[in-house]
Amino acid sequence: MGRLLFHAAALAGSGVAGFVGAGSNPVAGGLAAALLYLGLRALGRRETDAWGRRLVAARSGLEGEDRKRLLAALDVLDRGSPDVARSALAALGEGRTLSAGPMVSWGRACLRLVTHRGFALGPPERWAGVTAGRRRSFPRLERSLLAPVFPADEPALAAEAAVVDDGTLAAILGVRAMLVGALLPAVGNPLHPFFPRSEQDLERLLGRRFLWFPRARLAAAARALQPARPLLPPREEAAVLFLSHGHDEAAAALLATADAAGTLTRRGRALRSACLVLLFLRDGGEVAVTPELFARKTREILFLHTAEFAMTEGSPLLDSLPDGPRRLLALLREKRRFVEALGAQWARRPALGRPLGALVRRVAAGPGAARAPRSPRRFLRWWRTRGRAADEACGYNLRGLLLLREGRSAEAVAEFERALALDPALAAAAFNLAVAREESGIGTGDPADALRKIADGALRGSRVRLLLGEFLERADRPGEAEREYRRLLERDPMNPDANLALGRLLARREDPEGAEEALRRALAARTADPDALVSLALVHLDAGRPADAVPLLRTAVEGAEGDQREEARYLLHVAFRDAEDHEKALETLDAVPDRYLRRDERMLEEAALYLEERSRFDRAQRLHDRLRELRARRGEL
């Protein structure tokens, strides 16, 4: 406030002097006004700085010599010598907890906030020990944590982050929090004791200037520097700062050391995965990683470590992917690039070995692959010789699926046979081979022989026998399929997948009692499974018991997602309709989107007719129009 008053006085005095002098000599009058303004402005700055220093000292809680030393340090800081001031303030803070004012002054000295020019310039050594006062010096780390928007030497910063101690990190983050926490309320408040420099300090801390609406935009940007969430442990908090400003290598190094010490929290493990994904993306040429790109790539990369490349014909997951097998082939190539890029980093950077090694080995372990070596160089040799064999088998399997979908069954059979030659235990390729041979009539003997041979083996018998039963159902051999499911249940009577498959098969074979028994066992083994709930509800609906189906379908709607939820919701409408509770039936049908109804003509026609019966003509007309359009495309109209 004092600075504002002196500034106003300087303007008024220079204006009067200029007006008086302009009558006799305009040039001399203007010069006198300018000199008077500069003198009064300098006086105002000096006096308000002195008043601010006395206010900080009065609120510091220090007495006697300590207060004098604080005043001297503040005076040195205002005179433009932050290096001397920070040493004095560090010595003053030894063995005691300073209040907010001295801590902010210490932070300003660390950030070299004394003039409009020269911020964060000079060799990194000038930043050594500016906040921590410890024996170790981490100049790049301290500067990057206090002002993370400024560029840094990334390898050198990561090297410091790999060896920093928790005490130093906590001290740096504490100074930063005190600095931002005290400066932030001062923005826009002329009565605040730190107002004269708060806007300049925050601009330098943020590394930017705002030309339009500076105060509001500055305050909004600065609030992001103060986390509203509870603070994480020092290494994870520092990693969050580094990640948010693009220092991915330093963040990865901090999290690697925390992981090696066994102190990573659950959120820290998520941050570590984010670091590795970002490093991979940037090594792959993605310079600007947007949130949307990061989210999409993360989903795809985390998909890479699963066995889902071993896709079977008719898999719902395969149909849900854009371009189906073609997209998976692209992901498989990306997996290879991912493993080779991060494997090379693992070999080059021992500090990142534990998180990188674990992730690379996890991604590399495809279906049927042996356990990957733990040494980086041995891992790379294993990957280039034997490790990629399972992926190559999956690649042949996916190319066979593409050919099968194009109607080229003979070529598809050859691709599936190549996949089995590379990986004889790849059940998905054996299933797809059986489907291709069944549809094309190629070959002699039972098409399911290869799949049955794998199922009879000692390993992975459960999943493979389910695939065998699924193929036998598809080939219209329900009796054999039932025997395979029951054979599996002899070893594991509560197997949820086998009970679900058996229950659905018995329902199609018009055995409602056996179907209900099997589906209830599936629900007992896997509570609230949407597939089992919907299948059991269908058994009740077919038996004319809609009231028994309603609670099952309500639970399924709550637990399912996507199209599965819409299927359960439509069946819930059917249950209410059959129970003649038309108010709830209409309410439930209103929640089913048109896009789902359009997927099945029978369902679309049923919904349109029911809406007509209940005088809901607008939506009924819309559904009828869509039904006519679908039939016209097939040439029925």
ZIZIWO-V531029 format. One record per backbone hydrogen bond with DSSP energy under -0.5 kcal/mol. NH is the residue of the N-H (numbers start at 1). CO is the residue of the C=O. Records with the same first field share a line. If there is no record, write none. Layout:
NH: CO + CO
This chain:
5: 1
6: 2
7: 3
8: 4
9: 5
10: 6
11: 7
12: 8
13: 9
14: 10
15: 11
16: 12
17: 13
18: 14
19: 15
20: 16
21: 17
22: 18
23: 19 + 20
24: 20 + 21
25: 21
29: 25
30: 26
31: 27
32: 28
33: 29
34: 30
35: 31
36: 32
37: 33
38: 34
39: 35
40: 36
41: 37
42: 38
43: 39
44: 40
45: 41
46: 42
47: 43
48: 44
49: 45
50: 46
51: 47
52: 48
53: 49
54: 50
55: 51
56: 52
57: 53
58: 54
59: 55
60: 56 + 57
66: 63
67: 63
68: 64
69: 65
70: 66
71: 67
72: 68
73: 69
74: 70
75: 71
76: 72
77: 73
78: 74
79: 75
80: 77
81: 76
85: 81
86: 82
87: 83
88: 84
89: 85
90: 86
91: 87
92: 88
93: 89
94: 91
96: 93
98: 96
103: 99
104: 100
105: 101
106: 102
107: 103
108: 104
109: 105
110: 106
111: 107
112: 108 + 109
113: 108
114: 112
115: 112
121: 118
126: 123
127: 124
128: 125
130: 127
133: 129
142: 138
143: 139
144: 140
145: 141
146: 142
147: 143
150: 147
154: 152
157: 153
158: 154
159: 155
160: 156
161: 157
162: 158
163: 159 + 160
164: 160
169: 165
170: 166
171: 167
172: 168
173: 169
174: 170
175: 171
176: 172
177: 173
178: 174
179: 175
180: 176
181: 177
182: 178
183: 179
184: 180
185: 181
186: 182 + 183
187: 183 + 184
189: 186
190: 188
192: 189
195: 192
197: 194
198: 194
199: 195
201: 197
202: 198
203: 199
204: 200
205: 201
206: 202
207: 203
208: 203
211: 209
217: 213
218: 214
219: 215
220: 216
221: 217
222: 218
223: 219
224: 220 + 221
225: 222
226: 222 + 223
227: 225
237: 233
238: 234
239: 235
240: 236
241: 237
242: 238
243: 239
244: 240
245: 241 + 242
246: 243
247: 242
248: 246
251: 247
252: 248
253: 249
254: 250
255: 251
256: 252
257: 253
258: 254
259: 255
260: 256
261: 257
262: 258 + 259
263: 258
264: 258
269: 265
270: 266
271: 267
272: 268
273: 269
274: 270
275: 271
276: 272
277: 273
278: 274
279: 275
280: 276
281: 277
282: 278
283: 279
284: 280
285: 282
286: 281
287: 285
289: 287
290: 288
294: 290
295: 291
296: 292
297: 293
298: 294
299: 295
300: 296
301: 297
302: 298
303: 299
304: 300 + 301
305: 301 + 302
306: 303
310: 307
311: 309
315: 312
319: 315
320: 316
321: 317 + 318
324: 321
326: 323
327: 324
328: 324
329: 325
330: 326
331: 327
332: 328
333: 329
334: 330
335: 331
336: 332
337: 333
338: 334
339: 335
340: 336
341: 337
342: 338
343: 339
344: 340
345: 341
346: 342
347: 343
348: 344
349: 345
350: 348
352: 349
353: 350
356: 352
357: 353
358: 354
359: 355
360: 356
361: 357
362: 358
363: 359
364: 360
365: 361
366: 364
369: 366
379: 375
380: 376
381: 377
382: 378
383: 379
384: 380
385: 381
386: 382
387: 382
388: 383
389: 386
392: 388
393: 389
394: 390
395: 391
396: 392
397: 393
398: 394
399: 395
400: 396
401: 397
402: 398
403: 399
404: 400
405: 401
406: 402
407: 404
408: 403
409: 407
412: 408
413: 409
414: 410
415: 411
416: 412
417: 413
418: 414
419: 415
420: 416
421: 417
422: 418
423: 419
426: 423
427: 425
430: 426
431: 427
432: 428
433: 429
434: 430
435: 431
436: 432
437: 433
438: 434
439: 435
440: 436
441: 437
449: 446
452: 448
453: 449
454: 450
455: 451
456: 452
457: 454
464: 460
465: 461
466: 462
467: 463
468: 464
469: 465
470: 466
471: 467
472: 468
473: 469
474: 470
475: 471
476: 473
477: 472
481: 477
482: 478
483: 479
484: 480
485: 481
486: 482
487: 483
488: 484
489: 485
490: 486
491: 487 + 488
492: 488
495: 492
499: 495
500: 496
501: 497
502: 498
503: 499
504: 500
505: 501
506: 502
507: 503
508: 504
509: 505
510: 507
511: 506
515: 511
516: 512
517: 513
518: 514
519: 515
520: 516
521: 517
522: 518
523: 519
524: 520
525: 521
526: 522
529: 526
530: 528
533: 529
534: 530
535: 531
536: 532
537: 533
538: 534
539: 535
540: 536
541: 537
542: 538
543: 539
544: 541
545: 540
548: 545
549: 545
550: 546
551: 547
552: 548
553: 549
554: 550
555: 551
556: 552
557: 553
558: 554
559: 555
560: 556
564: 561
565: 561 + 562
566: 562
567: 563
568: 564
569: 565
570: 566
571: 567
572: 568
573: 569
574: 570
575: 571
576: 572
577: 573
578: 574
579: 575
580: 577
581: 576
582: 580
585: 581
586: 582
587: 583
588: 584
589: 585
590: 586
591: 587 + 588
592: 588 + 589
593: 591
596: 593
597: 593
598: 594
599: 596
600: 597
604: 600
605: 601
606: 602
607: 603
608: 604
609: 605
610: 606
611: 607
612: 608
613: 609
614: 610
615: 612
616: 611
617: 615
620: 616
621: 617
622: 618
623: 619
624: 620
625: 621
626: 622
627: 623
628: 624
629: 625
630: 626
631: 627
632: 628
633: 629
634: 630
635: 631 + 632
636: 631
637: 631
